[in-house]
Amino acid sequence: MSLFYRIAGLTIECEDCLDAESVYQLSFYKVEPVAEPDIRFTFHFGCTGLQAPEGTLLAEVNKRYWYRRSGGGYAFFEQADEISPEILNLMVASAGFRTVEAWFCPPELLHILGPDKRPYHLISEVLKYALLYVEGFIIHASSLAYQNQGVLFSAPSGTGKSTHTTLWKHFMPETVIVNDDMPIVRIMDGVPQLCGAPWSGKSSIHTNVCVPLRAIVFLERGEVCSLIPMDPMEAVWRMYDAVRQPVMPELAEACLGLIGELMKTVPVYLLRCDISKKAVETAMQVIR
């Protein structure tokens, strides 16, 4: 049996084979079956004797070898000699990541003792690429919606993104946390939208909403709260660092172009602040 989910406007078909926690997180995005989903996943478990895909090697990142397939689309396999000389996991995707098939080695080979979350995380990985074909991307940020307006707060880990959005919830109870770690930004019908997604780091705080993206804010710690417009070129490169980057050169180029388009309509600010109500009041200027 297949289950269907709609995330940032994309309908995903997935076999009913995920662990209970993954199914629960995805359940907030569940929809009725459709004949032609945007992305269809097929999973195989307990696989051995996997063969490397045919095509051109693009990159090797953390024991994962990415290929451009000769017939179109992409593939990767994972291999670590310290674990096994054999290929551990394999994924093959069609052009545009419309269909995705994955083969997973036995979990005990990777010393997976609890629930096997590889399929759940693979869905997130595929979305990272599939979204670029429909003017969207995943970004490392904490995000919120206030009065139907979306705001992204991005910064390096440990700076206080989640702390800041929590302050909004405390002082402005009508605030909705869209996603606390990896929200989706997508331009739909010419309007940049901030969308929730079930992958949200350790906090698992997310909401199935899509709201117009009003502003992007980069956070820095400071004793005096201030909000200033950011230089456009600096804003582009900060955004590029925050977006989950593809290893494919053509998709990386598309990502940079999409960020440039986004900067034309969405203002970007630098917020220096402490942990106080004043920090929220200062940040709220981006909406007012």
C-alpha positions in Angstrom: 0.0 0.0 0.0 1.2 3.5 -0.8 0.8 6.7 1.2 0.6 10.2 -0.2 2.0 13.4 1.2 2.0 17.0 0.0 4.9 19.1 1.0 5.6 22.6 -0.4 3.1 21.9 -3.2 4.7 18.7 -4.3 2.8 15.4 -4.0 4.9 12.4 -2.9 4.0 8.8 -3.1 5.8 6.5 -0.7 5.3 2.8 0.2 3.9 2.2 3.7 7.2 0.8 5.0 8.7 3.6 7.2 9.2 3.4 10.9 6.4 4.6 13.3 8.1 8.0 14.2 8.7 8.8 10.6 5.2 8.0 9.6 3.9 10.2 12.5 6.0 13.2 11.4 4.8 12.8 7.8 1.2 12.3 8.8 0.7 16.1 9.2 1.2 16.3 5.4 -0.9 13.3 4.4 -3.3 13.7 1.4 -5.6 11.5 -0.6 -4.0 9.3 -3.3 -3.5 10.9 -6.7 -2.9 9.2 -10.1 0.2 11.2 -11.0 2.3 12.2 -8.0 5.2 14.6 -8.5 7.7 12.1 -6.9 7.3 8.4 -6.5 9.5 6.4 -4.2 10.2 2.7 -4.3 12.3 1.0 -1.5 14.0 -2.3 -1.2 15.4 -3.6 2.1 18.0 -6.2 3.1 19.9 -5.9 -0.2 23.3 -7.3 -0.9 25.4 -7.6 -4.0 24.5 -4.2 -5.2 26.3 -2.9 -8.4 27.6 0.6 -9.0 25.4 2.7 -11.5 26.6 3.4 -15.0 27.4 7.0 -15.8 29.8 9.9 -15.0 31.1 10.3 -11.5 30.3 13.8 -10.2 31.5 13.9 -6.6 32.3 11.9 -3.5 30.9 13.3 -0.3 31.2 11.4 3.0 31.5 7.9 1.4 28.6 8.7 -1.0 29.5 8.6 -4.7 27.2 10.6 -7.0 26.8 9.9 -10.7 25.1 11.5 -13.7 23.4 8.6 -15.4 24.1 8.1 -19.1 20.4 7.8 -19.9 19.4 10.9 -17.8 18.9 11.4 -14.1 21.2 10.8 -11.2 22.3 8.0 -8.9 24.5 7.5 -5.9 25.9 4.6 -3.9 27.5 4.5 -0.5 30.6 2.4 0.3 32.9 2.3 3.2 35.8 -0.2 3.2 36.0 -0.1 7.0 32.5 -1.6 7.1 32.3 -3.7 4.0 33.9 -3.9 0.5 30.4 -4.1 -0.9 28.1 -1.3 -1.8 25.9 -0.5 1.2 23.0 1.6 -0.2 22.1 2.6 -3.8 19.7 5.2 -5.2 18.6 5.8 -8.8 16.5 8.7 -9.8 15.0 9.7 -13.1 15.4 13.2 -14.7 13.9 15.8 -12.4 13.7 13.2 -9.6 10.2 12.2 -10.6 10.8 8.5 -9.8 13.3 7.4 -7.2 14.2 3.8 -6.4 16.5 2.9 -3.5 18.1 -0.3 -2.2 19.2 -0.5 1.4 21.7 -3.0 2.9 20.7 -4.9 6.1 20.6 -2.4 9.0 22.7 -4.6 11.2 25.6 -4.1 8.8 25.5 -0.4 9.7 24.9 -1.2 13.4 21.5 0.4 13.3 19.9 -0.8 16.5 16.8 1.3 16.6 14.3 2.3 13.9 15.7 2.4 10.4 15.3 6.0 9.3 17.2 5.7 6.0 14.1 5.9 3.8 12.8 8.9 5.7 16.0 10.8 5.4 16.3 9.9 1.7 13.0 11.5 1.0 14.4 14.8 2.5 17.6 14.4 0.4 15.6 13.9 -2.8 13.4 17.0 -2.1 16.6 19.0 -1.8 17.2 18.4 -5.5 13.6 18.0 -6.8 12.6 21.4 -5.5 15.2 23.1 -7.6 13.2 22.0 -10.7 10.2 23.9 -9.4 11.9 27.1 -8.1 12.3 25.9 -4.5 15.0 24.9 -2.0 15.6 23.8 1.6 17.4 26.3 3.9 19.0 25.9 7.3 16.9 28.4 9.3 14.3 28.7 12.0 11.1 30.1 10.5 7.8 31.5 11.7 4.5 32.9 10.4 2.9 35.9 12.0 -0.3 37.4 10.7 0.0 35.2 7.6 3.5 36.6 6.9 6.6 34.3 6.9 10.0 35.3 8.2 13.2 33.2 8.0 15.9 33.5 10.7 19.2 32.1 9.6 22.6 31.9 11.3 25.3 29.3 12.1 24.3 26.6 14.5 24.4 27.7 18.1 23.8 31.4 17.4 20.2 31.3 18.7 17.8 30.9 15.8 15.4 28.6 17.8 15.8 30.8 20.9 14.7 33.8 18.9 11.6 32.2 17.4 10.7 30.8 20.8 10.7 34.4 22.1 8.2 35.2 19.4 5.9 32.4 20.6 6.3 33.7 24.2 5.6 37.4 23.5 3.3 36.9 20.5 1.3 33.8 21.2 -0.4 33.8 17.7 3.0 33.1 16.2 3.3 29.8 14.3 6.6 28.0 14.0 6.7 26.9 10.4 9.9 24.8 10.7 12.6 25.1 13.3 15.6 23.8 11.3 14.9 23.1 7.6 12.0 25.1 6.1 11.3 25.2 2.4 11.2 28.3 0.3 9.4 28.0 -3.1 8.3 30.6 -5.6 4.7 29.7 -6.5 2.7 31.7 -9.1 5.4 34.3 -8.9 5.1 34.7 -5.1 7.9 33.5 -2.7 6.3 31.1 -0.1 7.6 29.8 3.2 6.5 26.2 3.6 6.6 23.7 6.5 8.2 20.3 6.2 8.5 17.3 8.6 12.3 17.4 8.8 13.2 19.8 11.5 16.3 18.7 13.3 16.2 17.5 16.9 13.3 19.7 17.9 10.8 18.2 15.4 8.9 21.5 15.5 7.0 22.1 12.2 3.6 23.1 10.8 2.0 22.2 7.5 1.5 25.7 6.2 2.6 27.8 3.3 2.6 31.6 3.8 4.1 34.5 1.7 7.7 35.0 2.7 7.9 38.6 4.0 11.6 38.8 5.0 14.9 36.9 5.5 16.8 37.8 8.6 20.4 36.8 9.5 21.0 36.7 13.2 24.1 37.8 15.2 24.4 38.1 18.9 24.7 41.6 20.3 24.1 43.6 23.5 22.2 46.3 21.7 19.3 45.3 19.4 19.5 46.6 15.9 18.0 45.8 12.5 19.7 47.0 9.3 19.1 46.1 5.6 21.9 43.8 4.3 24.1 44.5 1.3 22.6 42.6 -1.6 25.8 40.8 -2.6 26.5 39.7 1.0 22.9 38.6 1.3 23.2 36.3 -1.8 26.3 34.6 -0.5 24.9 34.2 3.0 21.8 32.7 1.5 23.9 30.4 -0.6 25.8 29.2 2.5 22.5 28.5 4.3 20.8 26.6 1.5 21.3 22.8 1.3 23.6 22.6 -1.7 23.4 20.0 -4.4 26.6 18.3 -5.6 25.5 18.6 -9.3 27.1 21.6 -10.9 24.0 22.4 -13.0 21.7 22.3 -10.0 24.1 24.3 -7.9 24.0 27.0 -10.7 20.2 26.8 -10.7 20.2 27.3 -6.9 22.4 30.4 -7.1 20.1 31.8 -9.8 17.0 31.1 -7.8 18.5 32.9 -4.8 19.3 35.9 -7.0 15.7 36.0 -8.1 14.4 35.7 -4.6 16.6 38.7 -3.5 14.7 40.9 -6.0 11.4 40.7 -4.1 12.3 39.6 -0.5 14.2 42.0 1.7 17.2 40.7 3.7 18.2 42.1 7.1 20.9 41.7 9.6 19.6 41.5 13.2 21.9 41.9 16.1 20.1 41.1 19.4 20.0 39.7 22.8 17.5 37.3 24.4 14.7 39.7 25.3 11.3 41.2 24.3 13.3 44.0 22.7 14.8 41.5 20.3 11.3 40.5 19.1 10.1 44.1 18.9 13.2 45.0 16.8 12.7 42.0 14.5 9.0 42.8 14.0 10.0 45.8 12.0 10.4 43.5 9.0 6.7 42.9 9.1 5.5 46.4 10.0 
